[in-house]
Amino acid sequence: MATLKAYLFGCAVIVLLSPVPGKAQTDTLAVVGASGTAGSHGNKVQLSLMNLQEVAGVQLTLTPAHASLTIDSVRTTPRSLGMMPHWNGDNGKLILIDFSASHAIDVGFGPVLEVFYSVDAGAPSGALPLNIENVVLSDSGGNAIPVAAVDGTFVIDNR
């Protein structure tokens, strides 16, 4: 059931991020939710970006609404290959940048970061919001790119 919920949420994100012909668009970064059970590790949450221009840097804070989730690791995806992910597990701050200025996220849609979470052994069942805040996208000149952020959900299913 939790897998179905995560799948349906992912479909909803795709619909929300799909461009509308004839309307001005803003780059959008969305949390694609996931699920896990109490005591599990390596539960993948994707951050998907729909961008209308090349992106050279991403900075954000991803905050779970409950202390039961802990970031294990963060990795890039094919869209962000060559960029360096950095994170602070204590405050949820994530940074994706290319210090050599030779890689960027091309125009398009899809995951740019994968965040892996552990769920505490005593975590209660339920849907926990994953709030995305303080999002900054930048171009290769270091200029800010306007961006909309879409929160996600992590479902803990202990059945």
Secondary structure, 3 states (H helix, E strand, C coil): CHHHHHHHHHHHHHHHHCCCCCCCCCEEEEEECEEECCCCCCEEEEEEEEECCCECEEEEEEEECCCCEEEEEEEECHHHCCCEEEEECCCCEEEEECCCCCCCECCEEEEEEEEEEEECCCCCCEEEEEEEEEEEEECCCCCEECEEEECEEEEECCC
